[in-house]
């Protein structure tokens, strides 16, 4: 069986018992302490899990005008994944300790490379241990390089200029906290506010009290209320830097609302250009 959105801890345990080819990636990260995620991985992680650092491994160089977490070159990221052993048939499972935003970012990036067999561990490390899954402090051995070659992207992407030209014709969903969306605070970027016409859906609203994603039907109803008159393929997701927006993309995909796009530069790129319009409130 191929998992394409979420995988539960019990499902992952079952796959491991079947000795299915798996690639486990720990994506834990903390924007306020960029070494914390890797430290946590070194202390304890799912057995065999490799670590990918948000800034070092899954982002490209910043120019000052391309946002805080720009996408890397597609071929360079594919090469990085091959070094971890990625093959076309490999089931990838990404997880983190923060409710899934960094794992969802890797989920989106692998789909961007055309890799379909990628899922996020629902509930992350907490769900894994609650299900009886073991943890390890042993760094996994260097894997044999895989033969993965990028294919057609499964994740639509839109650039800033194209988005600006289509404002008013797309449904734009912003994944940041409500106070940042309204422009009341801005701890990270050059200006406060949001892209005109955007709706706000804080990514943490996709989770239940147990840290797992809400049921697909509940997510579908919540997002469907934001969409009219737009179909999912006319929806663009963004956030501060293109990371937590992937959480909303994953939630929609899991809910059966497939086909929406990511504006990867997000508010950090948009607000760096004083010529672009902004809104508050």
C-alpha positions, 0 to 999 in steps of 0.5 A: 500500500502507498501512503500519499498524505498521512500515515498513522503510527500503527500503520507505520509500525505495521509497514516496518513489520512487513519489511517494506522499503521505507525512508524515515525523515525527521524534520523537527525544527524551531525557528527561534533555535535553529539547532534544536531540531537536530539536537532532539534528533540526535537524542532520540528519533525513530529507529533508522530516521535521517535528519533534514535541516530546514535551512541547510537541507531543504532551502536554497540561498536567500537573496534578500528578495526571495523570502526566508525559506526559498526553494532549492534548485530542484535537481540539487534537492533530488540529488540530496534525496538520492544520497539518503537512498531515495528510489522511485518505489520508496515509501517516505515518511516525514515527521517532526515534533511541532505538529507537522508543519516541517514534515508537511513542507518535506511532503510538499517538496517531494511531491514537487519532485514528482515522488508520490509515495510520501506521507506525514506521520500523523501526530509525530513522535508523540503519536509514535511513542503512544502507539508503542513505537521505539526510539533510538539515539543511534545515528543511522548508517550511511545508506546506499545511494538511490536512483531517484530521478525527478518527474513531473511535479505533483505540486503546483507552484505560483510565482509572485508576479503571476500571483499579483497579476491574478489577485482577485481571481484566485482564493488565497489562503494564509496559514499564519496566526491571526494576529500576524495575518491582521498585521497587529504584530510582525516578528519576522518580516519587513512589513506587517499585514497580508496579501490583499484578498487573502483569507486566514486559516491558521495551520494549527486549526488542522489539528485536534487536541491530541496533536493529530490531524482532524478527521478528513470530513471535518477538514473538508468542511472547514476548507470548503467553507473558504473556497466558494466560488473557487475550485481547489485548483484555483486556490493558492496557499501561503504563509510567512515563508512557504513552510506552514502553508504546506500544512494547509495543502496537506490537510486539503489533499487529505480531505479530498480537495486536491490541486491547489498551489503554493506561493513558496515566497509567501509573505516574507518575499511579498513584503520585501518589495514595497511596490507590492500591495498589502492589506491589514485587518 
